[in-house]
Amino acid sequence: MGKIEILTKLKANRLVLVVRGESSEEALACSLASIEGGIKTIEVTYTNPFASEVIGQLAERFKEDSEVLIGAGTVLDDVTARQAILAGAQFIVGPNFNRAVALICHRYSIPYLPGCMTVNEVVTALESGVDMVKLFPGSTVGMSFIQAIKSPLPQVEVMVTGGVNEGNLTDWLAAGAQVLGIGGDFNRLASQGRFETITQRAAAYVKLTKDY
């Protein structure tokens, strides 16, 4: 799947499950339960040492399923980005913009979604080949920030993470977000072994986006 196809699928799926987990087994089970519920885009974060392992397992398992996207999150440098890409990551997400990460992603034709909080940061990212930026935490920057960015830069596409929930999900979409990252509640449920509940919650979130 090429870069444009991945970006198109990201926007079509709308929801990204940001997976952490206390172990590779927990992170994998959380991801699978979410996918079963209909959230087809998974972001495995590099806050844990087993991220590459989980990305590799998911990438292998769903390599024939064009509906599922597997990405890497909390990528802070180009070394980590390359590890993630070689493990099978189809997109890279970071809490900040890093030019070296942008370059390595461009080299491998992989979408890079860096965290940006000012118009200047967004412009710098765009000039480095970034197609979509991440606003984090959404609960802090607020929905009005999307319009504030899109007013001078209407071409910018936005993923919001942090503070997105069932109660405000459609509000974020209405505010102009293309993609929404969720994870807090799902990771808590995973730590409790409640994977059937994760599947149910995922289905509820997906229904909200389809009804929007």
Secondary structure, DSSP 8 states (H G I E B T S, - for coil): --HHHHHHHHHHH-EEEEE--SSHHHHHHHHHHHHHHT--EEEEETTSTTHHHHHHHHHHHTTT-TT-EEEEES--SHHHHHHHHHHT-S-EEESS--HHHHHHHHHHT--EEEB--SHHHHHHHHHTT-SEEEE--HHHH-THHHHHHHTT-TT-EEEEESS--TTTHHHHHHHT-SEEEE-HHHHHHHHTT-HHHHHHHHHHHHHHHHH-
